[in-house]
Structure formats: C-alpha cells, structure tokens
C-alpha cells in the first residue's frame, strides 16, 4: 500500500457508538457538498454540520478526502451489486426490454441512496478518487462481459471488456448531460439506453470483430 492510498484509508470503529459517529460525519460531509458544493468541504464545515468537534473527525478519517472517498466507494459498491443482480434476470429473448428496465431501475436506485451529482463531481475534483472511479469502471465492464457471454456473444473477453468500458462512458455522459443542463431530465437515461442497446446488438451478432 503506497502513501497516497494510506491517506484515504479510514480507521474502522468497532463500537456501535463509534460507528454512529463515523456515519454522522459522512452524512454531514455529503450534506455540506449538497448545500455548498465540493469546494466547500473543510473539516471545520463538516464538524459544524455533524455537531462534533473537529478533532473527532480525525479519530475516524485522516483527512477530508478520505471521508469523500469512503462515501463514494461505498455507494458505488451498492450500485454495482444492484446492477449485477438485475443483469442476472436478463434473458436472450427480449433482452433489449429487460436491459432497459435494469438500467432505469439502477438509476432510480443509485439516486435513492444518494449517489448524486455532488459525489460524482467530487471524483473529478479530487484526483485521488480517480482510482476508485477507475476500479468501478472496470468492475462495471466485467458485469457486461459476464452478461454478454451468458447471452451468447461470440466476442472474446477482451473485446467484451473494451465494450463494457464504452458502455460505462455512456453512464458518465448522462451525468455530464445533467450537469450541463442543470437538471436530471430522464431523456438522458433513455438516450443512454438506446446507445447501450445499439452497441450490444453488434456484440450479439453471429461474427466476432
């Protein structure tokens, strides 16, 4: 483990009260970002929002970036688990409709658990969070490799993985659209679905590339 990774590694509380305080700090950090933006995150601001002393934050996190990293990584893991469970329900016959429903449901789920634009924007603002985003993209792509192999794609694992990364960029395109339009219009999700299906149709054709 290198020094940069260690700075993002939070301490693990063992008592229920400690876990509660840690969660309180994480929720406070997220609320500060929602209200004032990513640049407003300071340990003083988080402590004030959480109702704890600044020193208490350092009992659980080495710095503010570590708080954001744990929020981000935890929510991404929850979204992946939801997407993977949904992908298991998709069958070759009617896969387009089923996949469209899974994508819509995944968006609803991730927004419901607080994976919102403030967290996604933080990943662009804090360079250390790129490692988490990159690992998530690779695991996301791996989910599509398994799905498309199960649906009978003749493409190799490497080809499917590369396609999975492209499909992940469509997720980022939805976030970008919402950021640029300053809205969360569902048309962005529907366009993501259309492009995802179009790209997958080629991978399920009779020949490999």
TAURSUL-V906447 format. One record per run of one state. SS is the DSSP state (@ for helix, = for strand, . for the rest). FROM is the first residue (numbers start at 0). TO is the last residue. If there is no record, write none. Layout:
ss:SS from:FROM to:TO
ss:SS from:FROM to:TO
//
This chain:
ss:. from:0 to:1
ss:@ from:2 to:6
ss:. from:7 to:14
ss:@ from:15 to:35
ss:. from:36 to:36
ss:@ from:37 to:39
ss:. from:40 to:41
ss:@ from:42 to:49
ss:. from:50 to:52
ss:@ from:53 to:56
ss:. from:57 to:62
ss:@ from:63 to:86
ss:. from:87 to:93
ss:@ from:94 to:111
ss:. from:112 to:115
ss:@ from:116 to:124
ss:. from:125 to:125
ss:@ from:126 to:149
ss:. from:150 to:155
ss:@ from:156 to:180
ss:. from:181 to:185
ss:@ from:186 to:202
ss:. from:203 to:208
//
